């Protein structure tokens, strides 16, 4: 900040405070002499050492027995939109939702039960298939080892088949469950969203 900017802001602040023109001129003359005494090329350093012109003006006004005006509110803050408070549901809206839920009870309850049962069946079937393949692989490996000395060719085929089945189960188990479990979660979320729509719109939403 140079001398001209400092003195201009100081004058504006003193004028806003209601200080007489003669006193303002005297104050500006004093601070202009401060800049001159500091020497050439030290305007910014001198202005920084004195602080903000607005603060200097507040001190001058108080020493003159004048109450400083409140600082101006920044325009961006004054025009900032106030956050809107979310309206809480009234008692009538809650009662209406409960009534709609009771009236649509024959619609959403059977659908909810069927969906939960289907998801449970899918998970049980997957576990059963994995258990069956693992049991078959282990059985072929054990049978191959037992028949290794009696029928080597058959034993090697059984061992190979058992290892292949076990390896496939291990390789496919993670991706299968990684795809099925999230799909079941999305299905449950969509189902509950649909049920919530029945409460809100009287059963007008579809899956």
DAQUIFEN-V292826 format. One record per helix or strand of 3 or more residues. SS is the DSSP state (H for helix, E for strand). FROM is the first residue (numbers start at 1). TO is the last residue. If there is no record, write none. Layout:
# DAQUIFEN-V292826
ss->SS from->FROM to->TO
ss->SS from->FROM to->TO
This chain:
# DAQUIFEN-V292826
ss->H from->3 to->16
ss->H from->21 to->38
ss->H from->43 to->50
ss->H from->53 to->63
ss->H from->75 to->78
ss->H from->91 to->103
ss->H from->105 to->146
ss->H from->152 to->201
